[in-house]
Amino acid sequence: MTASASQIKELRARTGAGMMDCKRALAESGGDIDAAIETLRKKGIAAAAQKAGRIAAEGAVACCADENGAALVEINCETDFVAKDESFRAFADAAAAAVLAHAPADLAAAAKLPLASGGALEEARSELVARIGENISLRRFVVLRAEGAALHTYLHGARIGVLVRMRGGDERLGRDVAMHIAASRPLCISADDMPPDTLSKEEAIYAAQAADSGKPAEIAKKMVAGRVQKFLKENTLLGQPFVKDPEQSVSHLLSAASAKVEAMTRFEVGEGLEKREENFAAEVAAAAKGG
């Protein structure tokens, strides 16, 4: 299979590997970019790449919270111009409020939710699409209940949103932890929470790297164990150095305040989505030709 220029470009952007290495990896993987990243990492050509490395789609993350719970939603659109539109932002806020109030089971149920202003969410979305002229969609949402603990929220502009349920500590600590999650992107709270398939994939990559190193089996085994521990430290909330004070881990920060993070969610606009590439000159030329 011959890889397309756009696939090679994306793989290079996500791994920093050379063009020919990317081309060969894509050929080996049949065009599967995530598999190609694994191939490059096993060969030691690429460092770890976030699965959602390219933040490309436009839109907004909105949050709504009360004393019992909090909701986070991601609403997507096609351009940054629309993402900044007041009516688009108002729709995102209304969607977050409706999701918190009714906790729908899935996106299909969310579409039927009544909005405080009247009508269903899907009706409001369709009207906004007709008025603005761009496709708009509710991509995902989450509802986190307090369950006797404190809820903390953080929005970084309209592109990143974080929810944290924490027992113990105070409002300042909760906000600091939420800000840390926004900045450092932990995959989960602790090593015990790491998805087994994620961990096994990393172990396979490190094993392949160790095998290629030519080291004796016993040393190679220790290399793999060490790299797994490093991966867990870098990708779990408790293992990461606290962003405002890298000399201490988040685990130590929480322990000092007798606090515990029970749940967390982080949304970033466009994670895992690829934006349509715009060519403004070509668009203008096409419009002029059509006219």
Backbone as a ProteinNet text record, in pm:
[ID]
protein_1_A
[PRIMARY]
MTASASQIKELRARTGAGMMDCKRALAESGGDIDAAIETLRKKGIAAAAQKAGRIAAEGAVACCADENGAALVEINCETDFVAKDESFRAFADAAAAAVLAHAPADLAAAAKLPLASGGALEEARSELVARIGENISLRRFVVLRAEGAALHTYLHGARIGVLVRMRGGDERLGRDVAMHIAASRPLCISADDMPPDTLSKEEAIYAAQAADSGKPAEIAKKMVAGRVQKFLKENTLLGQPFVKDPEQSVSHLLSAASAKVEAMTRFEVGEGLEKREENFAAEVAAAAKGG
[TERTIARY]
83.1	0	86.9	52.6	125.1	58	134.2	78.3	53.7	-53.2	-83.7	3.9	16.6	97.5	42.4	-91.4	-151.3	-122.6	-120.5	-88.2	56.5	146	287.9	306.5	237.6	246.1	197.8	84.8	32	125.5	179.7	268.7	395.7	447.3	566	534.9	416	377.8	363.4	315.8	289.9	412	514	629.3	762.5	770.8	897.7	993.4	946.3	1030.7	1047.4	1150	1177.1	1071.4	1067.4	964.8	970.7	1090.6	1102.3	1069.8	1109.4	1075.4	924.1	858.1	712.8	647.5	700.9	645.8	654.2	770.4	788.4	697.9	688.2	604.8	458.4	412.6	274.3	250.6	350.6	338.2	326.1	406.1	403.2	270.9	212.2	89.6	-36.8	-21.3	-138.7	-212.9	-140.5	-201.7	-257.7	-244.7	-294.1	-191.6	-227.4	-132.2	-88.9	-183.2	-146.9	-51.7	-76.1	13.6	150.3	150.9	277	358.5	289.7	359.5	425.7	353.9	412.3	536.2	527.8	641.3	762.2	740.7	850.8	909.2	822.7	872.1	952.1	906.1	979.1	1118.6	1129.6	1259.3	1343	1285.3	1358.1	1364.8	1280.1	1282.7	1195.7	1092.6	1000.6	985.2	968.9	937.6	787.8	743.1	600.3	520.3	412	325.4	186.3	125.9	-11	-101.7	-194.2	-286.5	-365.2	-396.9	-470.8	-375.5	-260.4	-156.8	-196.1	-277.5	-314.3	-447.5	-443.7	-566.9	-608.8	-708	-733.8	-875	-976.5	-1114.4	-1143.7	-1236.5	-1272.6	-1394.3	-1423.5	-1537.9	-1511.7	-1583.4	-1569.3	-1602.5	-1539.2	-1573.8	-1649.1	-1764.1	-1844.2	-1869.5	-1887	-1906	-2024.8	-2095.8	-2204.7	-2196.4	-2208	-2194.4	-2291.6	-2332.2	-2408.1	-2354	-2423.3	-2370.5	-2372.4	-2447.8	-2460.6	-2379.6	-2339.8	-2268.4	-2215.7	-2147.2	-2092.8	-2094.6	-2111.5	-2113.2	-2013.3	-1952.6	-1858.9	-1905	-1911.4	-1950.5	-1851.1	-1837.5	-1759	-1853.4	-1860.4	-1939.3	-1843.2	-1853.6	-1763.7	-1829.1	-1747.6	-1788.9	-1673.8	-1685.4	-1585.1	-1474.5	-1502.1	-1401.3	-1387.2	-1270.5	-1243.1	-1332.8	-1367.5	-1454.6	-1588.9	-1648.3	-1776.3	-1759	-1645.3	-1621.1	-1622.6	-1594.5	-1593.1	-1726.5	-1819.8	-1949.5	-2029.9	-2094.6	-2169.3	-2283.9	-2352.9	-2464.4	-2415.2	-2297	-2238.2	-2200.4	-2137.6	-2099.3	-2222.9	-2329	-2452.8	-2514	-2506.7	-2557.6	-2476.3	-2343.7	-2257.9	-2292.7	-2313	-2348.4	-2485.3	-2580.3	-2715	-2710.2	-2626.4	-2611.4	-2552.8	-2453.4	-2391.8	-2494.5	-2577.4	-2679.6	-2782.6	-2822.2	-2920.7	-2863.3	-2738.4	-2673.1	-2663.2	-2627.5	-2619.3	-2756	-2858.1	-2992.2	-3051.3	-3017.9	-3086.4	-2995.6	-2863.4	-2768.3	-2810.2	-2814.7	-2857	-2762.5	-2815.3	-2735.4	-2633.9	-2668.5	-2579.6	-2611.3	-2542.5	-2561.1	-2701.5	-2757.7	-2893.3	-2992.9	-2976.1	-3064.2	-3039.4	-2913.2	-2879.2	-2946.7	-2959.1	-3020.4	-3165.3	-3229.9	-3371.6	-3392.2	-3283.6	-3296.2	-3366.2	-3453.4	-3515.8	-3418	-3413.3	-3329.4	-3411.1	-3342.8	-3411.3	-3485.8	-3435.2	-3496.4	-3616.1	-3640.4	-3749.7	-3699.8	-3773.6	-3734.4	-3626.8	-3599.3	-3498.9	-3361.5	-3259.6	-3121.9	-3101.2	-3154.1	-3135.8	-3201.9	-3316.2	-3383.1	-3298.4	-3242.3	-3157.4	-3031.4	-2977.6	-2857.8	-2889.4	-3000.7	-3039.2	-3063.7	-3126.5	-3151.4	-3019.9	-2925.4	-2795.7	-2719.2	-2725.4	-2660.1	-2717.6	-2850.9	-2916.1	-2877.9	-2864.2	-2833.7	-2686	-2597.9	-2453.9	-2398.1	-2453.3	-2406.2	-2290.3	-2265.8	-2161.3	-2220.4	-2155.9	-2199.3	-2158.5	-2249.1	-2225.5	-2274.5	-2195.2	-2236.2	-2192.3	-2274.8	-2236.2	-2153.2	-2024.9	-1935.9	-1933.6	-1928.4	-1918.1	-1956.1	-1982.8	-2017.2	-1987.3	-1979.7	-1963.5	-2032.4	-2091.4	-2151.6	-2081.2	-2035	-1967.4	-2048.4	-2091.9	-2169.7	-2078.1	-2120.5	-2037.2	-2019.2	-2126.1	-2120.3	-2055.8	-2088	-2037	-1899.9	-1833.9	-1701.9	-1718	-1607.9	-1611.1	-1579.2	-1649.8	-1623.2	-1548.7	-1449.1	-1370.5	-1367.8	-1384.1	-1385.4	-1281.9	-1235.3	-1141.2	-1159.6	-1173.7	-1179.7	-1061.4	-985.2	-874.5	-925	-973.7	-1042.5	-1166.5	-1188.9	-1300.5	-1250.6	-1120.2	-1063.7	-1033.3	-1011.2	-979.7	-1068.8	-1128.3	-1211.1	-1176.2	-1180.2	-1144.7	-1247.8	-1286.2	-1368.1	-1287.6	-1293.2	-1223.4	-1314.9	-1325.8	-1392.6	-1285.3	-1279.3	-1172.7	-1230.4	-1180.6	-1222.7	-1109.2	-1141	-1037.8	-980.2	-885.7	-826.1	-922.7	-890.8	-976.4	-995.8	-1066.1	-1098.9	-972.9	-876.6	-752.5	-678	-668.9	-600.7	-675.4	-808.5	-887	-864.4	-858.5	-834.3	-692.8	-596.4	-458.1	-447.2	-514.6	-510	-578.7	-691.5	-761.6	-676.3	-607.4	-518.7	-401.9	-351.4	-242.7	-287.9	-406.7	-460.2	-474.7	-521.5	-535.8	-401	-296.6	-164.5	-88.3	-101.5	-14.1	-77	-205.2	-273.4	-250.2	-267.2	-251.1	-357.1	-319.4	-413.3	-511.1	-467.1	-551.4	-497.2	-563.7	-523.5	-398.9	-401.4	-288.8	-248.2	-137.3	-88.3	-191.3	-265.1	-366.9	-480.6	-498.4	-606.9	-567.1	-439.4	-394.5	-460.3	-524.4	-587.8	-486.3	-519.4	-425.7	-375.7	-464.4	-420.2	-317.7	-332.2	-234.3	-99.5	-101.3	23.2	90.2	12.4	71.1	131.3	68.6	122.7	257.4	265.6	392.5	500.1	464.2	561.3	614.4	527	569.9	668.5	642.5	732.8	868.3	867.8	994.3	1070.5	996.8	1061.7	1131.9	1067.4	1127.4	1251.5	1244.3	1359.9	1475.5	1442.3	1546	1610.6	1528.9	1582.2	1679.6	1649.3	1736.3	1864.1	1865.9	1983.6	2102.5	2073.9	2181.7	2227.3	2157.1	2193.7	2155	2222	2184.1	2038.8	1976.6	1833.7	1797.1	1879.6	1849.4	1850.7	1947.7	1957.3	1842.1	1809.8	1699.4	1568.4	1551.5	1430.3	1421.1	1534	1536.9	1511.6	1561.6	1538.3	1388.5	1322	1177.7	1103.6	1137.8	1071	1090.4	1211.7	1241.2	1163.2	1150.9	1078.5	928.2	878.5	736.4	708.2	796.8	779.5	787.3	876	888	760.5	705.1	580.2	467	458.2	352.6	369.1	490.9	516.8	476.4	505.9	480.9	334.5	258.2	122.7	11.7	47	-56.2	-54.6	-171.1	-181.1	-92.7	-100.5	-25.5	125.1	167	310.3	375	297.3	353.1	405.8	512.5	556.2	451.6	419.1	317.3	361.3	274.9	313.4	358	305.3	343	464.3	502.5	618.7	675.4	753.8	804.9	891.2	928.5	1009.4	927.5	794.3	710.1	609.7	571.8	472.4	332.7	236	96.7	56.4	109.2	80.8	122	241.8	289.6	206.2	168.2	85	-47.2	-110.1	-238	-221.7	-118	-95.3	-75.4	-4.2	21.6	-107.4	-209.8	-338.6	-442.9	-400.3	-491.9	-608.3	-575.7	-676.8	-658.6	-768.7	-764.9	-851.1	-794.2	-870.8	-940.8	-1072.2	-1150.1	-1185.5	-1199.6	-1236.5	-1191.1	-1164.5	-1124.6	-1162.1	-1187.7	-1213.8	-1150.1	-1087	-1026.1	-1071.3	-1128.5	-1166	-1080.6	-1032.6	-968	-1032.3	-1068.3	-1137.6	-1059.2	-1127.5	-1069.2	-977.1	-963.8	-876.2	-914.3	-816.5	-839.8	-911.5	-945.8	-1013	-916.7	-935.1	-849	-927.5	-871.8	-938.3	-919.9	-1026.1	-1019.3	-916.9	-822.8	-723.4	-783.6	-769	-826.8	-720.9	-757.1	-670.7	-748.9	-724.1	-805.6	-793.2	-670.6	-651.7	-730.6	-726.3	-798.6	-949.8	-993.9	-1135.4	-1185.3	-1105.3	-1141.7	-1144.5	-1043.1	-1035.8	-1155	-1195	-1308.9	-1437.2	-1448.7	-1567.6	-1575.4	-1459.7	-1456.4	-1491.9	-1440.8	-1469.2	-1617	-1674.1	-1815.9	-1902.8	-1855.5	-1933.4	-1927.3
-119.1	0	124.6	223.4	349.3	450	505.3	601.5	735.2	801	931.9	1038.3	1151.3	1261.6	1311.3	1313.1	1361.3	1265.8	1133.7	1036.2	1052.2	1068.8	1087.2	1215.5	1320.3	1449	1435.5	1365.5	1348.2	1264.8	1156.5	1069.7	1144.9	1225.9	1306.4	1405.6	1467	1565.3	1500.6	1376.8	1309.8	1241.5	1211.8	1136.4	1208	1302.9	1369.1	1283.2	1170	1081.3	1136.6	1088	1133.1	1085.3	1151.9	1122.5	978.5	928.9	793.3	689.1	715.6	623.5	616.2	731.7	735.1	661	679.8	615.1	463.7	414.4	269.4	214.1	287	240.1	232.7	329.2	327.9	213.7	184.9	73.1	-58.8	-73.3	-195.3	-211.4	-98.8	-103.6	-97.2	-92.3	-84.3	47.4	152.4	284.4	317.4	225.2	248.8	334.6	459.4	553.6	511.6	466.4	424.1	304.2	210.1	94.2	138.7	237.6	289.9	355.4	423.8	484.6	376.4	267.2	155.4	100.9	84.5	33.2	123.6	253.7	350.3	348.5	335.2	333.6	206.8	94.1	-31.2	-25.5	49.7	64.7	176.4	243	349.8	477.5	489.6	606.7	717.7	682.6	783.3	767.4	878.8	877.6	854.4	842.3	821	935.7	902.3	1003.8	989.9	1100.3	1095.9	1043.7	956.5	903.3	1015.9	1117.3	1232.1	1349.3	1323.2	1424.5	1548.2	1534.9	1651.4	1706.2	1825.6	1891.5	1979.9	1934.3	1999.2	2051.2	1977.8	2020.9	2143.6	2224.9	2346.1	2320.7	2416.6	2403.1	2459.6	2407.7	2457.5	2348.8	2358.7	2275.2	2366	2319.8	2397.4	2315.2	2383.8	2317.2	2377.8	2294	2340.5	2260.3	2329.1	2259.3	2314.1	2228.4	2270.6	2192.5	2199.3	2134.5	1982	1927.6	1781.7	1717	1794.8	1735.4	1838.9	1791.3	1879	1804.5	1879.1	1820.9	1893.8	1817.7	1870.9	1824	1914.9	1877.2	1934	1865.2	1918.2	1933.8	2055.9	2086.3	2121.3	2053	2078.2	2159.7	2237.6	2309.8	2301.7	2368.6	2354.6	2458.4	2578.7	2685.2	2753.9	2812.4	2886	3009	3065.4	3183.6	3152.8	3040.5	3002	2963.8	2902	2861.8	2981.2	3101.2	3222.2	3296.5	3249	3314.9	3304.4	3414.1	3416.5	3316.1	3299.9	3205.6	3061.9	3034.5	2900.8	2872.7	2970.6	2953.4	2937.1	3013.1	3002.7	2863.9	2807.2	2672.3	2570.1	2586.9	2495.4	2501.4	2621.7	2636.5	2574.3	2594.2	2538.1	2385.5	2331.5	2185.7	2130.1	2198.6	2152.9	2153.8	2257.9	2266.8	2155	2125.8	2019.8	1882.7	1860	1732.1	1713.2	1819.3	1808.1	1779.6	1845.5	1831.1	1692.7	1630.6	1505.9	1383.2	1402.6	1290.5	1186	1219.9	1123.6	1004.7	894.6	771.8	776.8	845.6	848.5	971.7	984.1	1101.1	1106.7	990.4	987.3	1042.3	1005.2	1055.4	1203.7	1244.5	1385.3	1474.6	1426.1	1505.5	1541.9	1460	1481	1563.9	1604.1	1676	1810.9	1847.2	1980.1	2086.4	2199.9	2310.8	2406.8	2479.7	2573.7	2681.2	2713.2	2817	2765.3	2632.8	2571.7	2492	2387.6	2302.2	2203.2	2109.9	2006.8	2051.1	1987	2019.7	2004.2	1896.2	1873.4	1982.4	2030.3	2138.3	2265.4	2295.5	2413.9	2399.8	2278.8	2255.2	2276.7	2220.4	2233.4	2378.9	2453.3	2595.1	2673.3	2638.2	2705.8	2672.9	2547.9	2507.1	2586.4	2599	2671.3	2818.8	2876	3017.9	3047.5	2962.3	2986.8	2931.3	2818.1	2759.7	2664.2	2615.1	2515.3	2396.8	2282.2	2165.6	2182.8	2154.8	2166.3	2037.3	1983.9	1857.2	1848.9	1780.9	1744.7	1617.9	1627.7	1513.8	1417.1	1473.1	1387	1467.7	1397.1	1461.6	1366	1422.8	1341.3	1412.8	1335.4	1390.1	1325.4	1407.3	1358.7	1401.7	1306.7	1336.4	1354.9	1438.6	1471.1	1351.6	1277	1159.5	1190.4	1308	1344.9	1408.8	1412.8	1476.4	1613.2	1684.2	1815.3	1801.5	1878.7	1881.7	2010.3	1996.6	2112.1	2113.9	2231	2244.8	2347	2330.8	2428.1	2431.8	2552.2	2572.5	2657.8	2610.2	2687.7	2746.8	2872.3	2928.8	2845.9	2814.8	2727.3	2599.4	2573	2457.6	2338.5	2362.6	2253.7	2265.7	2154.7	2152.5	2033.7	2052.4	1945.9	1940.1	1818.3	1793.4	1705.2	1736.7	1657.1	1636.3	1512.6	1485.4	1452.5	1532.3	1517.7	1515.8	1426.5	1416.9	1471.7	1570.9	1636.2	1755.8	1823.3	1940.7	2058.1	2161	2278.8	2322.5	2433.9	2482.4	2515.9	2575.4	2612.3	2488.8	2387.6	2264.8	2199.5	2196.7	2137.1	2206.3	2338.6	2412.7	2387.1	2382.1	2354.7	2217.7	2118.6	1983.6	1982.4	2051.6	2058.3	2128.1	2235.5	2306	2216.5	2139.3	2045.9	1943.7	1888.8	1789.9	1852.1	1976.9	2045.8	2057.7	2089.2	2112.1	1984.2	1882.9	1765.4	1640.9	1641.2	1531.9	1391.4	1369.1	1231.6	1140.2	1016.5	920.6	866.2	860	806.8	856.7	822.8	874.1	802.9	670.1	594.4	480.9	416	304	191.6	174.1	68.3	95.1	221.2	257.5	250.5	229	227.9	112.1	139.5	32.3	-76.2	-203.7	-313.5	-315.7	-283.2	-287.7	-178.2	-61.5	46.9	4.5	-56.1	-97.9	-210.4	-307.4	-420	-372.4	-273.4	-218.7	-151.2	-74.3	-9.5	-112.9	-217.2	-321.9	-389.8	-412.1	-475.6	-386.7	-257.9	-163.4	-161	-154	-150.2	-282.3	-393.1	-523.1	-530	-476.9	-476	-387.5	-272.8	-183.6	-250.1	-317.6	-383.7	-497.7	-570.7	-681.8	-630.6	-514.4	-456.8	-397.5	-378	-315.9	-410.9	-541.6	-639.5	-670.3	-619	-643.8	-785.9	-842	-974.8	-973.6	-1089.7	-1101.1	-1042.3	-1067.5	-1018.9	-866.3	-808.3	-661.2	-603.2	-670.6	-624.5	-625	-727.8	-737.9	-620.5	-583	-470	-338.7	-331.1	-211.2	-191.8	-302.9	-296.6	-253.5	-313.1	-279.7	-132.6	-84	56.1	151.4	117.3	204.4	201.6	86.9	78.1	169	165.3	250.4	398.2	430.4	569.5	612.7	522.9	552.5	577.9	494.5	510.7	641.1	676.2	800.5	921.4	915.6	1029.7	1042.6	932.5	933.1	910.4	904.1	896.2	1024.9	1068.7	1192.5	1187.6	1079.9	1071.4	1064.8	1011.9	998.2	1122.3	1211.3	1327.7	1431.6	1502.6	1615.5	1725.8	1788.7	1892.3	2010.3	2053.9	2152.9	2285.6	2322.4	2449	2434.4	2309.6	2282.8	2145.4	2137.8	2009.7	1931.2	1995.9	1925.4	1822.9	1832.6	1734.4	1675.2	1551.9	1485.9	1527.7	1502.5	1529.9	1442.1	1320.6	1229.9	1292.6	1350.4	1414.1	1537.1	1612.1	1731.2	1694.4	1588.5	1545.4	1487.6	1409.4	1347.9	1453.4	1560.3	1667.1	1733.9	1729.7	1791.7	1688.8	1563.1	1452.3	1448.7	1466.2	1470	1351.9	1316.4	1205.2	1238.9	1222.5	1241.1	1109.5	1114.2	993	975.2	1085.2	1076.3	1202.8	1191.1	1307.3	1285.2	1394	1390.5	1513.5	1494.8	1606.2	1600.1	1709.6	1721	1830.1	1804.2	1907.7	1906.3	2023.3	2034.8	1964.5	1875.8	1813	1696.3	1647.9	1533.8	1417.9	1370.6	1254.2	1282.9	1408.8	1443.7	1515.8	1497.8	1564	1672.2	1790.7	1904.8	1903.5	1940.1	1956.4	2064.5	2036.2	2136.1	2237	2365.8	2471.3	2530.9	2559.1	2630.4	2752.8	2866.1	2984.3	3035.6	3034.6	3083.5	3001	2866	2778.1	2798.5	2823.7	2844.7	2972.2	3078.3	3204.8	3189.3	3116.8	3095.7	3016.9	2914.4	2834	2914.5	3001.9	3086	3183.4	3241	3335.8	3266.8	3145.1	3068.3	3034.1	2997.5	2963.5	3083.7	3204.9	3324.6	3366.9
0	0	0	-82.2	-87.8	4.8	98.4	192.7	123.4	162.9	105.3	169.8	102.3	155.2	288.2	300.8	426.4	542	514.5	619.3	665.2	569.5	602.5	683.8	641.9	712.5	856.3	876.2	1011.2	1096.7	1039.2	1115.8	1154.9	1065.5	1097.5	1209.1	1201.5	1303	1440.1	1442.5	1569.7	1628.3	1545.1	1594.8	1580.5	1487.4	1462.6	1380.9	1329.9	1249.4	1107.9	1036.6	900.8	801.7	686.7	587.9	538.5	505.1	451.5	559	683.4	792.6	808.6	800.2	811.4	695.6	578.4	458.8	471.2	515.7	530	640.4	751.7	862.7	821.2	745.3	697.9	600.2	518.1	423.7	500.1	607.5	688.3	762.4	801.8	882.2	798	666.5	580.3	592.1	630.7	641.1	778.1	874.5	1009.9	1084.9	1114.5	1172.9	1313.3	1395.9	1531.4	1529.7	1436.3	1423.1	1371.9	1283.4	1230.5	1341.7	1434.1	1547.8	1632.1	1655.1	1730.4	1661.4	1529.1	1451.9	1467.7	1456.2	1468.6	1609.5	1709.6	1847.6	1876.1	1822.8	1843.8	1780.8	1674	1606.6	1669.1	1769.9	1836.4	1756.1	1654.2	1566.5	1621.4	1698.3	1751.6	1900.8	1967.8	2110.6	2125.4	2250.3	2273.4	2214.5	2145.4	2085.3	2142.7	2179.1	2227.7	2116.9	2152.7	2052.4	1986.8	2066.7	2014.1	1999.5	1941.2	1933.8	1857.2	1756.5	1677	1725.9	1784	1826.6	1711.9	1636	1509	1491.2	1529.9	1507.9	1592.4	1546.1	1619.5	1708.5	1794.5	1882	2018.8	2118.3	2254.6	2355.4	2471	2586.5	2683.1	2731.5	2825.9	2950.7	3061.6	3190.5	3263.5	3336.7	3422.4	3552.2	3665	3793.3	3896.3	3989.6	4107.2	4226.1	4340.6	4460.5	4452.7	4360	4350.7	4239.3	4140.3	4028.4	3931.9	3828.3	3724.9	3591.8	3484.9	3350.9	3262.3	3173	3075.9	2938.8	2841.8	2706.2	2606.7	2494.8	2382.4	2263.7	2211.3	2092.3	1980.2	1867.9	1755.2	1644.4	1576.2	1456.7	1356.3	1244.2	1138.5	1142	1192.7	1189.8	1324.2	1345.6	1467.8	1477.4	1363.9	1360.8	1427.4	1392.1	1451.3	1598.7	1632.6	1771.4	1866.3	1812.4	1894.3	1890.7	1810.1	1795.5	1925.3	1963.6	2090	2092.4	1980.3	1976.9	1986.9	1931.8	1943.4	2088.4	2153.7	2293.8	2382.2	2350	2428.6	2413.8	2293	2270.2	2350.2	2353.1	2429.1	2577.8	2630.5	2772.5	2801.9	2709.7	2728.5	2725.4	2637.9	2629.1	2758.7	2814.9	2940.2	3053.6	3058.6	3163	3148.8	3025.6	3002.1	3037.7	3003.6	3034.5	3185.1	3257.8	3403.6	3464	3413.6	3469.6	3446.7	3332.8	3296.2	3284.6	3282.5	3274.7	3172.2	3044.2	2941.7	2932.3	2881.2	2872.5	2758.9	2650.4	2535.1	2450	2336.5	2250	2191.1	2159.9	2104.5	2205.8	2331.8	2436.9	2461.6	2450.7	2472	2368.8	2247.2	2140.7	2172.1	2254.9	2287	2413.7	2478	2603.8	2585.8	2680.7	2675.3	2725.1	2657.2	2700.2	2786.1	2871.2	2959.6	2880.4	2761.9	2677.8	2598.1	2605.2	2530.6	2412.7	2375.7	2263.8	2303.6	2213.3	2239	2190.7	2246.3	2208.7	2058.6	2000.1	1856.6	1773.1	1818	1745.8	1747.4	1863.2	1876.5	1791.4	1788.8	1706.6	1558.7	1512.3	1371.6	1333.4	1421.5	1395.2	1385.9	1474	1472.8	1345.6	1301.5	1176.4	1059.1	1055.6	947.2	947.5	1067.2	1078.1	1048.7	1098.3	1084.1	953.3	908.7	783.6	797.3	919	942.1	1016.1	997.2	1072.6	1218.5	1309.3	1453.6	1518.3	1611.5	1672.4	1817.8	1897.7	2033.5	2020.9	2048.7	2027.5	2146.2	2267.9	2386.6	2510	2616.9	2743.6	2857.9	2978	3097.4	3212.5	3303	3425.1	3543.7	3636.6	3756.8	3878.3	3959.3	4078.6	4199.9	4292.9	4409.5	4502.7	4527.7	4615.5	4750.7	4805.1	4937.1	4936.6	4820.2	4810.2	4743.1	4725.3	4661.1	4512.2	4431.2	4287.6	4253.4	4168	4125.2	3972.7	3915	3770	3726.4	3603.4	3546.8	3396.2	3343.2	3199	3158.1	3062	3006.2	2875.4	2884.3	2769.6	2743.2	2615.5	2580.2	2515.3	2524.1	2453.9	2544.1	2672.2	2765.2	2888	2927.4	3047.2	3134.6	3265.3	3360.1	3472.8	3509.5	3627.5	3722.6	3851.3	3952.9	4071.9	4118	4245.4	4347.7	4452.2	4550.7	4691.1	4772.8	4913.1	4998.3	5081.9	5161.5	5087.4	5152	5089	5090.3	5010.8	5005.4	4860.6	4843.1	4709.1	4628.6	4693.6	4624.1	4573.8	4659.8	4617.9	4502.1	4511.4	4403.8	4271.5	4273.6	4150.2	4097.4	4189.1	4147	4080.3	4136.6	4078.9	3942.7	3931.9	3803.8	3698.3	3737.2	3645.1	3603.8	3698.8	3667.4	3563.1	3581.2	3486.6	3348.3	3343.7	3215.1	3145.2	3221.2	3161.8	3131.9	3217.9	3209.6	3148.3	3122.2	3052	3109.1	3237	3286.9	3224.9	3199.1	3140	3243.8	3368.7	3475.8	3609.3	3717.8	3848.1	3901.2	3903.9	3960.2	3867.7	3900.3	3819.8	3815.1	3923.9	3927.7	3829.7	3790.9	3700.2	3553.3	3525.7	3387.1	3311.4	3197.7	3119.4	3083.1	3106.1	3078.5	2934.4	2837.8	2699.5	2669.5	2734.9	2717.7	2773.2	2890.9	2955.5	2878.1	2830.8	2756.4	2624.2	2563.6	2438.3	2463	2572.4	2606.4	2637	2711.6	2745.1	2619.7	2521.1	2396.5	2321.4	2323.5	2256.7	2326.3	2460	2533.8	2519.2	2511.9	2494.2	2358.8	2255.8	2123	2120.1	2188.3	2195.2	2269.7	2380.2	2459.7	2381.7	2304.9	2224.4	2119.1	2062.8	1959.7	2017.6	2149.8	2211.5	2219.2	2208.2	2215.9	2357.6	2456.7	2596.3	2636.7	2737.8	2788.7	2835.2	2832.1	2862.7	2998.7	3100.7	3234.9	3240.9	3172.4	3169.7	3088.4	2976.8	2892.1	2971.3	3054.7	3136	3233.6	3293.6	3386.7	3313.3	3188.4	3107.8	3083.2	3050.5	3024.4	3150.1	3264.1	3390.2	3425.5	3403.2	3433.9	3345.2	3217.9	3125.8	3152.9	3195.9	3232.2	3352.4	3450.9	3568.4	3531.5	3440.1	3394.3	3322.1	3240.6	3169.5	3268.9	3372.4	3472	3549.6	3580.6	3653.3	3568.9	3440.9	3352.7	3312.3	3322	3267.7	3369.1	3496.9	3600.8	3681.1	3723.5	3800.6	3924	3999.8	4124.9	4103	3990.2	3964.5	3905.9	3847.5	3779.6	3879	3840.6	3922.6	3913.2	4023.4	4026.4	3939.7	3851.9	3751.7	3812.6	3930.7	3993.8	4085.9	4114.9	4199.6	4163.2	4054.7	4004.6	4104	4214.8	4313.9	4392.3	4387	4455.1	4356.4	4381.8	4297.2	4340.5	4254.4	4290.4	4407.9	4412.5	4524.1	4657.2	4662.2	4784.7	4817.7	4714.6	4733.8	4800.8	4751.6	4807.7	4947.8	4968.1	5099.9	5207.5	5173.2	5270.1	5315.4	5229.6	5263.6	5303.6	5320.8	5352.6	5254.3	5127.3	5021.4	4926.2	4858.5	4764.2	4642.6	4523.6	4400.6	4368.4	4361.3	4336.8	4189.8	4117.2	3975.8	3905	3775.9	3696.7	3551.1	3481.2	3337.7	3276.1	3163.6	3089.5	2944.8	2894.7	2753.8	2689.4	2571.3	2489.9	2353	2306.3	2177.3	2068.1	1997.4	1878.9	1903.3	2028.4	2053.2	1962.3	1885.3	1799.9	1670.1	1645.1	1520	1428.2	1300.7	1203.3	1131.2	1131.4	1069.6	918.7	848.8	704.7	673.2	585.1	548.6	451.8	488.1	406.9	314.9	193	100	56.8	123.6	102.3	-40.8	-95.3	-231.1	-331	-312.3	-402.8	-388	-264.6	-239.1	-309.3	-299.7	-363.7	-516.4	-568	-711.9	-761.5	-682.8	-720.7	-717.4	-616.7	-605.1	-721.9	-758.7	-869.3	-1000.8	-1016.5	-1138.6	-1146	-1028.4	-1024.9	-1055	-1013.1	-1038.6	-1182.4
[MASK]
+++++++++++++++++++++++++++++++++++++++++++++++++++++++++++++++++++++++++++++++++++++++++++++++++++++++++++++++++++++++++++++++++++++++++++++++++++++++++++++++++++++++++++++++++++++++++++++++++++++++++++++++++++++++++++++++++++++++++++++++++++++++++++++++++++++++++++++++++++++++++++++++++++

